[in-house]
Amino acid sequence: MPEIKIINMVLTEKEKAISLISNAIASYSLFTEKGSLPEKMSLIDFILKAAPDELKPIISMDLIDEVFKYVSKARMDDS
């Protein structure tokens, strides 16, 4: 049996922000479908409310846009 090496990896702050944005996009989509979002809540507001204070300085419109484009393309490719 081959030896299994366990590598201790730590996410960078940017990787954590990307993960949070991706999760928030998926959650926002589900809440939108169910009609359970507060009135007039935008995706940007939703992401920023979900983000812990230490990640907020990393989250930018460009990063949100890049993640959104990637997630949207990945969903379209799976269809």
Rosetta blueprint (number, residue, H / E / L):
1 M L
2 P L
3 E L
4 I L
5 K L
6 I L
7 I L
8 N L
9 M L
10 V L
11 L L
12 T L
13 E H
14 K H
15 E H
16 K H
17 A H
18 I H
19 S H
20 L H
21 I H
22 S H
23 N H
24 A H
25 I H
26 A H
27 S H
28 Y H
29 S H
30 L H
31 F H
32 T H
33 E H
34 K H
35 G L
36 S L
37 L L
38 P L
39 E L
40 K L
41 M L
42 S L
43 L H
44 I H
45 D H
46 F H
47 I H
48 L H
49 K H
50 A H
51 A L
52 P L
53 D L
54 E L
55 L L
56 K L
57 P L
58 I L
59 I L
60 S L
61 M H
62 D H
63 L H
64 I H
65 D H
66 E H
67 V H
68 F H
69 K H
70 Y H
71 V H
72 S H
73 K H
74 A H
75 R H
76 M H
77 D H
78 D H
79 S L
